Amino acid sequence: MKFEQRYPDGGEHSFGHTKIVRDKLGACDHCQSFTRWKDTTLNKQVCSEECGTELWRQSASDDPEVVRQSNYALYGNQIKEELELAANWMDNNVATKDIIIVVRDQLDYVKNCLKSIKEHTTDYQLFVWDNASDKPTHDYLEKLALDGEIELLMWSDKNLGFIKPNNELVDWGNGDYIILLNSDTIVFEGWDSAMIAFLQTHEDVGIVGQLGGMLDETGLGIDSGFGYDIDYIMGWCLCLSRDTYEEHGLFNKQLTFAYCEDADLSLRIKEAGLKVYALHAPLVHHYGSKTIKKVSEEGEVDVKKTFDLNHKYMQMRWKEYLGRNRVKLKHGRPKITI
């Protein structure tokens, strides 16, 4: 619905992680429709919730500072608590971690990701799976492995997706904690300590990550969020202890290639009586599905088919959970009663 219709009297209104205000007449920065509404964080004209969502998706993917500024403005108190917890933990504790990354081309993103890890992380081992990448990407990874910067480099002659490589790599490590990280991310100071500190000081939490997701009554992801009021931790950055992994495993082998594996893992952890938590502190930036977009464009894998198969599994396996905890609301966001 257009904001002109929803808010005919003007004013200031919350929209996701930002606010919108009545402004001078201009063109929506997404669809070019005339509108008097502006997103105060992006400083862009916006005509509707749909266009606002697209503008945020584009900006959040391209510019880490957009997300960081928004999170600090909206969740300043929670971020302060999370960072203080991490700082106090770092003063008295050391934990080893295995960082697991699956790579498929996208060399520039891979370089930036690994560079940021090296700059902002200590006491870690890096495990990388090369998913039949192009020669420049493979050669780069092979050199890092020869130089000792990658503890273990494995590769396949075809793209095996996200699920199988992560399941294969996790058993090679022996760190106290396991961190799964997408190759199209960059990390900031304290990124790993914030997650581990939260796990160590909250024994009722099984997984921590950088962004949470919410499911509708059919098992589709329809929104994102932070804190406890989420269904699952998004797989582009999540952390769990090796003890939790040993007890509950990683990704379900009944799922194929990619999609839904993070939601299924989180729900299995919840089913065991533990919680999941997404940090408010913006310490990892995700540039947004760069690899899967390219895979889909290349046509090597039927991405829609794999999603449909995995989604069907989610509907069957988690039917009771989805039916019990979803309440349809006018604007789509479900109420979660866990």
Residue, then its C-alpha position, 0 to 999 in steps of 0.5 A: m500500500k502506498f504511504e500516501q494512502r496508509y498515512p494520509d495525515g502525514g507525520e513520522h512513522s516507523f518502517g523496518h529499521t528506519k523511519i519515514v517522514r512527509d517531505k516535498l513532492g519527488a520521485c520514488d528512488h526505486c519505482q519513480s512514482f511521485t511521492r511526498w515520503k522520505d526514508t530518513t536513514l537512506n535520505k531517499q524518496v520512497c512511495s511504499e513499503e515494497c519500494g522501501t524494502e527494495l531500497w534497503r536491500q540494495s543499500a544494505s548489500d552495497d554499503p556496510e555503513v548503512v546497516r551499521q548506522s541504522n543498527y546503532a540508531l535503533y538498538g544502541n542500548q542492546i549493542k552497548e550491552e553486547l559489546e561490553l559483554a564481549a570486551n569483558w569476556m576477552d579480558n579473561n578468556v581465550a577460545t579457539k575457533d574453526i572458521i568454515i567458508v565455502v567458495r564459488d568464484q567471486l574472487d574480489y569478495v573472497k579476498n576482502c573476506l579473508k583479508s578482514i578475517k586476518e585483520h580482526t581475528t585471533d586463535y582461529q583455523l580457516f577451513v575452505w571448500d572450493n566449489a569448482s571455482d574458476k582458475p584465478t579463484h582456485d589459484y588464489l586459495e591454493k597459494l594461501a593454503l601453501d602459505g599456511e593461511i588456510e588450514l585445510l583447502m578442499w575442492s570439488d570438480k562440480n558445484l556441490g552447493f552449501i550443505k554438503p561442503n560445510n558438513e564435510l569441513v566441520d569434522w576436520g576441525n577441533g576448535d572450541y567453537i565453529i563459525l560458518l561464514n559466507s565468502d561475500t562478507i567482511v568482518f569487523e573488530g570483535w565479530d567472533s568474540a561477541m558471538i562466543a562471549f554470548l554463548q559462554t555467558h548464556e548456557d540456554v543459547g545454542i546458536v548465535g549469529q549476525l541476523g535472524g529470520m522469521l518464517d510464515e505459516t508455510g515455512l517461508g522466510i518473510d522477515s529478519g530481526f535481532g535478539y531472541d524473537i526470531d525463528y532461526i539464525m541466517g547461515w551467512c554467519l552463525c556460531l555454535s560450540r563444538d559441544t553443541y555440534e557434537e550433540h545436534g550435528l550441523f546441516n540435515k543431509q536430507l536437504t539438497f544443495a542449499y536453502c532452508e538448512d539454517a532454519d532447520l538447524s535452528l529449529r532442531i536446536k530449539e526443539a532440544g530446549l535451547k534458544v537462538y540469538a541474533l546480535h544487534a551489533p553490526l560486526v559482519h557485513h553480508y553483501g547479499s547472495k552474490t554466489i547463488k545469484k551467479v549460480s542461478e544465472e549460469g543455469e548449472v543448478d536448478v536453484k528453484k527446484t532445490f529450494d522447492l524440495n527443501h521447502k517441502y521438507m520444512q513444511m512436513r518436518w516443522k508443520e506443528y511448530l509453524g502452525r503453533n507459532r504463526v499468527k497472520l498479521k495484516h502486514g505480514r510479520p508473524k507473531i512468535t510465541i516460543 
